[in-house]
Amino acid sequence: MTIATQTLPAPNPTATDGSRLLDEVEAFHRRFNVFPTEAAYVAVTLWDAHAHLLDCFDSTPRLAFLSPEPGSGKSRALEIVETLVPQPLVAANASAPVLFRAVSTLDTRPTILFDEVDTIFGPKAGDNEPLRGFLNAGHHRGAGMWRCVGDGTNQTVQEFPSFCVVAMAGLGSLPDTILTRSVIIRMRRRARNERVQPFRRRLHAPEGHALRDRLAVWADSVRHLVDGVFPEMPDEVTDRPADVWEPLIAVADAAGGDWPGRARAACAEIVAASKQDDKGSIGIRLLTDLRDHVLNGIERLPTISVLDRLYALEEAPWADMGGKPLTSRGLAKMLGEYMTADNKPVEPRNIKSGGAVLKGYYAADLTDAWARYCPPPTPENPLLPLPPLPRRSEAQRR
């Protein structure tokens, strides 16, 4: 195996200057980064370029390099990005107030780079709600952070702008509200047959900076082509994913060559992958398990049987919710957040069973919520009804 060299792709005679420039930026990433898919190289290259055109867009996607294990190339990917974007600000352990003041007071809006973001949002890091709010608000133009400024009782309310470009790298995952605003690159450790060129900052950062400066000049020349433009999106990409990808596809359209086609193919691929990775909220998980594994082919079921079937699901959280199993009261509370087709809360209803009347749930009450919130079902054989269960005391059911 040979180490990647500095050889750039052969110029495409039909490509525009912008297309060839993006080819060079992509080649620069390929020298030092091993991304999981071809689509990832396309997405990251377009993200680098969009950072130079921020004021042309209504939203800016967060770029998230995530992996389950250390040593997967996340920090190196962020290092290469740092050489290519305007005004990089490496925000290790920076608080929300520091960041929104940096965005509002610096002469040039920074590109914020978070490494080891799991130390900010990981399971041992706490909620960090102010920082989460900053990242969420800064995804869209016009959103800001309101704070009191001044001394003592002499204070006024001031809005600090938060619209800025952000890239992150870390272990595990991120809060759902940030993930849905991000282009997610699932990094992994290099295989033995995957080689990259060692990145030497003193040698290679100037090469990245030269590309950065050329991106800035090109961005100024095409600003009129992307300012306020809403490009045609792949049919399956709508709503929040479209907000995320519109700036990147607008950049690809301005570059020309094969980038518009590559951008839309990458968009469709990465958005589809993010939907597969998305397990949804705990409520959606409950609805989906009820549809696919509990009430699958069954018209109604007593609460006691619903819970027993939920407990029996492998790799499901219902038997251990913070050290205790899901109770009938907890089940009712969770399902009560959703509505029936008649726009009434889903509630347990009476079910006649063997001469007794038990509280339970009807599939008909959940069909509307299933259709609105759950991913498309996978074909499975309906579950057979459970045999009669011994009666338990109220304390046991709780």
C-alpha positions in Angstrom: 0.0 0.0 0.0 1.2 3.5 -0.8 0.6 6.7 1.2 -1.6 9.2 -0.5 0.4 11.9 -2.4 -0.3 15.5 -3.2 -1.4 14.7 -6.7 -4.6 16.6 -7.6 -7.3 15.2 -9.9 -6.9 15.9 -13.6 -8.7 19.0 -14.6 -12.1 18.5 -16.1 -12.2 20.5 -19.4 -15.9 21.1 -19.0 -15.8 22.2 -15.4 -15.8 25.7 -14.2 -13.1 27.2 -12.1 -15.2 26.7 -9.0 -15.6 23.0 -9.8 -11.9 22.6 -10.2 -11.3 24.5 -6.9 -13.7 22.2 -5.1 -11.9 19.2 -6.6 -8.7 20.5 -5.1 -10.3 21.0 -1.7 -11.7 17.5 -1.8 -8.2 16.1 -2.7 -6.7 18.0 0.2 -9.1 16.2 2.6 -8.3 12.9 1.0 -4.6 13.3 1.7 -5.2 13.4 5.4 -8.7 12.1 6.1 -10.4 8.7 5.6 -14.1 9.4 5.5 -16.6 6.5 5.7 -18.2 7.2 2.3 -17.7 9.1 -0.9 -20.7 11.1 0.0 -18.9 12.3 3.1 -16.0 13.9 1.1 -18.6 15.7 -1.0 -20.5 17.0 2.0 -17.4 18.2 3.9 -16.0 19.9 0.8 -19.2 21.8 0.2 -19.5 22.7 3.9 -16.0 24.2 3.8 -17.0 26.4 0.8 -20.3 27.4 2.3 -18.5 28.9 5.3 -17.2 31.6 3.0 -20.8 32.5 1.9 -22.6 32.5 5.2 -24.4 35.8 4.7 -26.0 34.4 1.5 -28.1 31.8 3.4 -31.0 31.6 5.8 -29.5 28.7 7.7 -26.1 27.1 8.2 -25.7 23.3 8.8 -23.6 22.1 11.7 -20.9 19.7 10.7 -20.5 16.8 13.2 -17.7 14.2 13.0 -18.8 11.5 15.4 -17.5 8.0 16.3 -18.1 5.3 18.9 -14.4 4.9 19.7 -11.3 7.2 20.0 -8.7 7.1 17.3 -11.2 7.4 14.4 -9.8 10.5 12.8 -12.4 13.0 14.1 -9.8 15.5 15.4 -7.7 15.3 12.3 -10.8 16.0 10.2 -11.5 19.1 12.3 -7.8 20.1 11.9 -8.1 20.0 8.1 -11.4 21.9 8.2 -9.7 24.6 10.4 -7.2 25.3 7.6 -9.9 25.9 5.0 -12.6 28.0 6.7 -12.6 31.8 7.5 -11.7 33.0 11.0 -11.5 29.6 12.8 -12.1 29.8 16.5 -11.2 26.6 18.4 -13.7 26.6 21.2 -12.4 24.0 23.7 -14.4 24.3 26.9 -15.8 27.7 25.8 -19.0 28.7 27.5 -22.1 29.9 25.8 -21.6 33.6 26.9 -18.0 33.5 25.5 -19.2 32.2 22.2 -22.2 34.6 21.6 -20.0 37.5 22.6 -17.3 36.3 20.2 -19.9 36.1 17.4 -21.3 39.5 18.1 -18.1 41.5 18.8 -15.4 40.2 16.5 -14.9 42.2 13.3 -15.3 39.0 11.2 -17.8 36.3 12.3 -15.8 33.3 13.4 -16.1 29.7 12.3 -16.5 27.8 15.6 -14.7 24.5 15.9 -15.6 22.2 18.9 -13.3 19.2 19.5 -14.1 16.6 22.1 -17.7 17.8 22.1 -18.6 14.7 24.2 -17.1 16.5 27.2 -19.8 19.2 26.7 -22.8 17.0 25.9 -21.8 13.5 27.0 -23.5 11.5 29.7 -21.1 12.8 32.4 -21.2 16.5 31.3 -24.6 17.6 32.3 -27.2 19.3 30.2 -25.3 22.5 29.1 -28.6 24.0 28.1 -27.2 27.5 27.4 -24.6 26.1 25.0 -27.2 23.8 23.4 -29.5 26.9 23.0 -26.7 28.8 21.3 -26.0 26.1 18.8 -29.6 25.6 18.0 -30.4 29.3 17.6 -27.3 29.9 15.5 -28.5 27.5 12.9 -30.9 30.1 11.5 -30.4 33.7 10.5 -32.1 36.2 12.8 -32.1 34.1 16.0 -30.1 35.5 18.9 -29.4 35.1 22.6 -31.0 37.6 25.0 -29.1 38.6 28.1 -29.1 41.2 30.8 -26.1 43.5 30.6 -24.9 46.1 33.1 -24.0 46.4 36.7 -26.3 45.8 39.7 -29.7 47.2 39.2 -28.6 49.3 36.2 -29.1 46.6 33.6 -30.7 46.4 30.2 -31.8 43.6 27.9 -29.6 43.1 24.9 -29.7 40.6 22.0 -26.5 38.9 21.0 -26.5 37.4 17.5 -25.7 33.7 17.3 -25.8 33.0 13.5 -22.5 31.4 12.7 -20.8 28.4 11.2 -20.0 25.5 13.6 -18.2 22.2 13.2 -17.9 19.6 16.0 -16.0 16.3 16.7 -16.6 13.9 19.5 -17.4 10.4 20.8 -20.9 9.1 20.9 -23.8 11.3 19.8 -25.2 14.8 20.3 -28.5 16.1 21.6 -31.3 15.4 19.1 -31.9 19.1 18.5 -28.3 19.5 17.3 -28.2 16.3 15.3 -31.2 17.4 13.2 -29.4 20.6 12.3 -26.2 18.8 11.3 -24.5 17.0 8.5 -23.4 13.9 10.3 -20.2 12.1 9.4 -19.9 8.8 11.2 -16.2 8.3 11.5 -14.5 5.0 12.1 -11.0 3.7 12.7 -8.9 3.2 9.6 -8.6 -0.3 8.4 -5.1 -1.8 7.9 -5.3 -1.2 4.2 -6.3 2.5 4.5 -3.5 4.9 4.5 -3.2 8.7 4.8 -0.4 11.2 4.6 0.7 12.4 8.1 -0.5 16.0 8.7 2.4 18.3 9.7 0.9 21.6 10.6 3.9 23.7 9.8 4.2 22.1 6.4 0.6 21.5 5.4 -1.4 24.3 7.1 -0.1 26.9 4.6 -1.4 24.7 1.7 -4.8 24.6 3.3 -4.7 28.4 3.9 -3.9 28.9 0.2 -7.0 26.9 -0.7 -8.9 28.9 1.9 -7.9 32.2 0.3 -8.9 30.9 -3.1 -12.2 29.8 -1.8 -12.8 33.3 -0.4 -12.0 34.9 -3.8 -14.2 32.4 -5.6 -17.0 32.9 -3.1 -17.0 36.6 -3.7 -17.3 36.0 -7.4 -20.3 33.8 -7.1 -22.1 35.5 -4.3 -24.8 36.8 -6.7 -25.5 33.2 -7.8 -26.3 31.9 -4.3 -27.6 34.9 -2.4 -31.2 34.1 -1.5 -31.3 31.1 -3.8 -33.3 28.0 -2.9 -32.0 25.2 -5.0 -34.0 22.2 -6.2 -33.7 19.5 -3.7 -34.0 15.7 -4.0 -37.6 14.7 -3.8 -37.2 12.8 -0.5 -35.4 15.6 1.3 -37.8 18.1 2.9 -38.4 20.1 6.1 -35.4 20.3 8.4 -33.0 18.1 6.3 -33.7 20.5 3.4 -32.8 23.5 5.6 -29.5 21.7 6.4 -28.6 20.9 2.8 -29.9 23.9 0.8 -26.7 26.0 1.4 -24.4 23.1 0.3 -26.4 22.3 -2.8 -26.5 26.0 -3.7 -22.7 26.1 -3.5 -22.5 23.0 -5.7 -24.8 24.6 -8.3 -22.6 27.7 -8.3 -19.5 25.6 -8.8 -20.9 23.6 -11.7 -19.2 20.7 -13.4 -20.2 17.4 -11.8 -20.7 19.0 -8.3 -24.5 19.6 -8.6 -25.1 15.9 -9.3 -22.7 14.7 -6.7 -24.1 17.1 -4.1 -27.7 15.8 -4.6 -26.6 12.2 -4.5 -24.6 12.8 -1.4 -27.5 14.7 0.2 -30.0 11.8 -0.5 -27.5 9.2 0.8 -26.6 11.0 4.1 -30.1 12.1 4.9 -31.3 8.5 4.4 -28.5 7.2 6.6 -29.4 9.8 9.3 -33.0 8.5 9.3 -31.9 5.0 9.8 -29.7 6.1 12.7 -32.5 8.1 14.2 -34.2 6.1 16.9 -36.5 9.0 17.7 -37.6 10.1 21.2 -38.4 7.6 23.9 -42.1 8.3 23.1 -41.6 7.3 19.5 -39.7 4.2 20.6 -42.7 3.2 22.8 -45.2 3.8 20.0 -43.1 1.8 17.5 -42.7 -1.1 19.9 -46.4 -1.1 20.6 -47.1 -1.2 16.9 -44.5 -3.8 15.9 -44.2 -6.1 18.9 -47.1 -5.6 21.3 -50.4 -4.8 19.5 -49.2 -6.3 16.2 -52.3 -8.1 14.9 -54.2 -7.6 18.2 -57.2 -5.4 18.6 -56.8 -4.7 22.3 -54.7 -5.8 25.2 -54.9 -5.3 29.0 -52.2 -3.0 30.5 -50.7 -5.9 32.4 -50.1 -7.8 29.2 -48.8 -4.7 27.4 -46.2 -4.2 30.1 -45.2 -7.9 30.1 -44.6 -7.8 26.4 -42.6 -4.6 26.6 -40.4 -6.1 29.3 -39.7 -9.1 27.1 -38.3 -7.1 24.3 -34.5 -7.5 24.1 -32.4 -4.3 23.9 -35.5 -2.3 24.8 -35.4 0.1 27.8 -38.8 -0.8 29.3 -37.6 -3.3 31.9 -35.1 -0.8 33.3 -36.1 2.8 33.2 -33.6 4.4 35.5 -33.3 1.3 37.7 -37.1 0.5 37.7 -39.4 -1.0 35.1 -42.0 1.0 33.3 -45.2 1.1 35.3 -48.8 1.3 34.3 -48.8 4.9 35.5 -45.7 5.7 33.5 -47.2 4.0 30.4 -50.4 6.0 30.7 -48.4 9.3 31.2 -46.3 8.7 28.1 -49.1 7.6 25.9 -51.3 10.4 27.1 -49.0 12.9 25.3 -50.4 11.5 22.0 -53.8 11.9 20.4 -56.4 9.6 18.9 -57.9 10.2 15.5 -60.6 12.2 17.4 -57.9 14.4 18.9 -58.4 13.1 22.4 -55.5 11.9 24.5 -54.7 8.2 24.3 -56.0 6.7 27.5 -56.5 3.2 28.9 -60.0 1.9 28.5 -62.0 -0.9 29.9 -61.5 -4.4 28.4 -63.6 -7.4 29.3 -61.5 -10.4 29.9 -62.8 -13.7 31.4 -65.7 -12.2 33.2 -63.5 -9.4 34.6 -63.0 -5.8 33.5 -59.4 -4.7 33.1 -57.8 -1.4 32.0 -55.9 -1.7 28.7 -55.2 -0.2 25.3 -56.9 -0.4 21.9 -55.0 -0.5 18.7 -57.6 1.8 17.1 -56.7 4.5 19.6 -53.0 4.4 18.5 -53.3 4.2 14.7 -53.2 7.9 14.2 -50.1 8.4 16.3 -48.5 5.4 14.6 -49.1 7.0 11.2 -47.8 10.4 12.3 -44.7 9.6 14.4 -43.4 6.1 13.7 -41.1 5.1 10.9 -42.6 2.8 8.2 -43.3 -0.7 9.5 -41.3 -3.7 8.6 -43.3 -6.8 7.6 -43.6 -9.2 10.4 -46.0 -12.0 11.4 -48.6 -10.8 14.0 -47.9 -11.9 17.5 -50.1 -14.5 19.0 -52.2 -13.6 22.0 -50.5 -14.2 25.3 -51.9 -16.9 27.6 -53.8 -15.7 30.7 -51.5 -14.3 33.3 -51.8 -14.7 37.1 -53.3 -11.7 38.8 -50.9 -9.3 40.4 -51.4 -6.9 43.2 -51.6 -3.2 42.5 -48.2 -2.7 44.2 -46.6 -5.3 41.9 -48.1 -3.6 38.8 -46.6 -0.3 39.9 
